[in-house]
Amino acid sequence: MRVQQRIEILDDSGVGEARRLAASFSRLAALPDADAGRVAIIVNELGTNLVKHAGGGDLLLRELRAGTQTGVEVLSIDRGPGMKVESRGEGLGAVQRQAQEFDAWSGRGGTVLVARVWAAGRAPGGLEIGAISDPLTGEVECGDGWDVRSTSARVRLLVVDGLGHGPIAARAAGAAVEAFAASDRLPGPEAVVHALHAALRSTRGAAVAVAEVDLVSRVLRFAGVGNIAAILESGGAERAQGLLSHNGIAGHEARRIQEFTLPWPGRGLLIVHSDGIHAQWKLEAYSGLQGGHASVIAGVLHRDFRRKNDDSTVVVLKEPWPAHA
């Protein structure tokens, strides 16, 4: 599973903890010293900003992998008074200068900012991938999981929700992620879900969903078993489309595994989440968010719709919009 860590920032001691953790993530990503320094500056600026202007918030650090490229993502989430994103000030201007990818969204419910530093010195092309996966409060291990397998022509996504929560659910999620990593040669999501169903038989079982975006033929394929939501947005006036998962528990009872195919639209945006995220969200309720970075979208939805009594995961695949859009 992808490594991610959340740090609550209430005062300067939280900022110091985030800087120490950032150094660990930079080593994990094998960042050169100069890039590790940039991550440290970003964490310090965003953490300080949370203390001074938002009354506290969270920093989420995540390892980034895209082919052979590695990096570190810093995601700042708060419920403060909001800010004018166009007037970022000296601190956020410094963050933007240090990062190869930077974006922010702010409204009455608070602010979400993302900054990414890549070891190659530039962001990879292709779809943006934003994700947050958190355990139930009080648990150490998360019973949800996710992973992405990608080539220049194809992006394949897994989201899994192990039955229940805690270590036993985490074991099921881990088994699904391990089987997914070995499924690259399988022809599509339906075949992958069949493989996951077999791999989960010795576990408690899980809900699973597999989506695949073919960037050449501009097609989205999807198959799922259990209660994982998947919604395709077009970035235009068309209505969002929900993707169908059949009832069941992968590893135990999956009477029907079926693949569905849809066109991948221009400005395509796919949001997949476990049932730890309330399903009542609507992107149009957040002015300008649909054009934001995938990680910012994931951050806003997780902040505002996370259930308090379950593990929670949301993953966003997004085609970057043109800079003038």
N, C-alpha and C positions, 0 to 999 in steps of 0.2 A: 504494500500500500504506500501511497505517497505520504511523506513525513510532513506533518503540520503541527504547530504548537500555538496555543492562545495564551497571551499574557495580559492580565488585567492591570491597567495603568490608572492608579489613583493619586500617586505622588511621585517624587523624584526617585524613590527606591524602586518603584516599578519600572521606571525608565532605565535604571542601572541593570536590573535583571534582564530587560529586553536586549540591552547592548551585549551582555554576556551570552545570551542565547543566540543572538545574531552571529556572533563569532563562530559558534558551533555550526550553524547552518552554512556559513561561508566555507568552512572546512569541508562539510558534507558535499557541497557543490564544487569543491576543488577550485574555488575562486582565487585568482592571483591577489597578491597583497593590496594592489591598488583598488581592485573591485571590492574586496572585503572592506576596505576603508570607506568606499561609497555606501555599502550596506549599513555600516556603523553610523554614518552621517544621517542617512535616511531614518533609521530607527530613532536616533537621538532627536531629530527635528520633529518627527511625527509624535513621538512619545511626549515631548515637551509641549507640543501643541495641544495634546489631549488634556494635560494637566492645567495649562494656562487658560485655555479658551473653551473647553467642552465640559469641564467638571469631571473629567475622567472618561475612560472608554477602554477599548481592547485593541491590542496589536496582535495580528496573526502572521506568523512566519511560515512559509511553505517552500519546500524544495521544488525546483522547476526542472523538468527534463523534456527535451524536444529533440528526438534523434540523438545525436552525439552532444548536443548543447545542454549545458546545465546552468542553473542560476538560482536566485533567491527572490521570493516575492514577499513584500511587506504590505499588509492590508490593515488600514486604520478604520475602526468603526466606533462611532459615538452616537449618543442621543442628545447632543447639545443643542444650542440655539440655531445652528446652521451658519453658513457663511456665504458670501458672494464668491462663487468659484472663479469668476473672472478676476477678482482682486485677491490673489493668493498671498501677497505679502512676501517679505524677504525670506522667511523660513521655508514656506512651501515652494518658492521659486528655487531655493537651493536644492530641495528634494527633486524637483523636476529636472534640474541640471545634472544631477547625479545618476538618474535612472534612464534606461533605454525605453521603458514604457512607464507612462504616468497618466492617471486619470482621476477625476474626482466628481462626486455628485453630492449635492447638498439641498436639504429642504427643511420643512418645519420639524421633521422627526429626527434630524441630525445629519451627520456627514459621513461619507465613506470615501476613502482614498486608497489607491493602489500605486505602488512603485515597484518596478522590477529591475534587477541588475543581472545581466547575462555574462558568463565567462567569455564568450566570443566577442563581446563589445557591441553587439547589435542583437535586436530581437529577431527570432526566427520568423519566417513567413507562415502562412496557413491560418487555420482557425485559432482564435483566442480560446483558452480553456480556463474558466474560473471555477473554483470549488471550495466548499467549506464542509467539513465532516467533524462533528462534535459528539462526544459521549453524553449520555444522560448525566445531569448534575450529580456529583457524588461518586460516579464511576470513573475508573482510570482507563479501562479499555472500551473502545467504541464498537458496538455491534453492527454498525454500518461500514461500508467500504466502497471504494471506487478506484478505477484505473482507466488509463487511455493507452491504446496501442496505435501508432500512427506511422504512415509513410507520406511521401510527397503527394500521393494521389488519394489517400484514404485515411479517415480518422474513425477508430472504433472505440466506443465507450462502454464501460460496465458500471452500473450502480447496483449495490447489493445491500439488503437489510436482513441480517441474521435474526431469526425468530427470538423475541424477547430482547434482553440486553445483558451487558456484563460479559465475563470471560467466555461463557458458552456460546453466546451470540457472536462474539468476536472471532471465535474459532471457526464458525460457519462462514463468516464474511472473509476470513483469511483463506479458507479453502477455495472459495469462489474466485478470489483475486489470483491465487496461484494457478488454478485451472485456466483462467482467462489468459494469463501470460503465456500459456502453452498452446493457445488456440489460433495463432496467427494464420496457419495454413487452412483453417476451416473456411468454407465458402461464404458464410454470412451469419447474421445474428441468429437465425433459427438453429443452425448447426451448432453455434456456440452455446446457446441456451440448453440444447440437448446434452452437450458435454458438461455443462455446469450442473445440470440435474443429476447426472451420473456421479460427478465428483462430490456432491453434497450428501450422498446417501448415508454416509457414516456420521453425519452431523445432525444437529437439531433441525436443519433446513433453513431456507431463506426465501425472501422475495428477490427476484433478479430481473434486471432489464438490460438489454444490449442494443445500442444504437450504432449505426455505421453511416457515415457521410462519405459518399463517393464524390470527390471534388472534380473529377473529369466528366462523368456522366451527369453530375448535378442531381443525384438521387439520394434520398434518405431511406434506409432500411431499419426496421425495428422489430424486436420480439421481446416479450416479457412474460413472467409468471409471478403473480402476486401483486401486492399493493404498492407499486412504485409509479408515480405520476410522470408523464412525459408530455411536454407541450411544445409545439412548433409555432414560432412567430415568424412573420415574413419581413418585419421592418417597414411594412407599408399599410395600406388600408384593409387588406384582407384579414378575416377573422383568424384568431389563433386556433390551431387544430390539436386536440388531444389524441394521443397515440394509445392504442388498446393493448393492455396486458390481460391475459386470461387468468382466471382464478386458479389458485393452487399454492403449493409450497414446494419450491425446487428442492429436490432430494428426497421427497416423500410422495407427493401427489401432484402431478402435472398432467392432467388428462389431455390437454391440448396445448401444443407449442406451435405458434403460427407467426410467420414473418409478414409484415406489412411494408409496402413501398409507397413513398410519396416523392414528388419533386422537391429538391432542395432549392428554395427560392433565393433570389437576390437578397442580400442582407439577411441571410438565414440566421435564425437564433433558436437554439434548442435548449430547453430547461428541463432537467430530469431531477427528481427529488424523492426521497423516502417519505413515509407517512409521518415522520418527525417534523415535517413542515406542513402547516395548514395549507389547504388547497384553495383558499379564497382569494389569493393575491391576483392583482391585475396590474400589468406593467404600465398601462395608460394612466393609472392613478398617480404615477410619478413622472412629472413633466421632464422630458429629455432623457430619462433613464435608459430607454430602449437603445439609444445610440451610444451608450456608455460602454466601457470596457467590460468584458465578461466577468472579471473578478469583482468589479463594483456592483454589477447586477446581482451576483451571488451574495455579496455582502449585505446589500439592502434587503433582499428577500429573507435571508437567514436571520438578520436582526429583527425584522418585523413579524415573521411568521413561524418562528421556531416554537415547537411545543416544549413545555418544561418537563414533561414526564416521559421522554423517549430520546433515544439517539436521533440525531438529525443530520441529514446530508443533502446538499443541493449542488449540482454541477451544471455549468452553463457552457455550451459550445456556441461560438458566435463568429460570423464572418465580419471582419473589421469594416467599418463604414469609411468612405473617403473622408479625408480631413476637412473638406468643405461642407460635408453633409450636416 
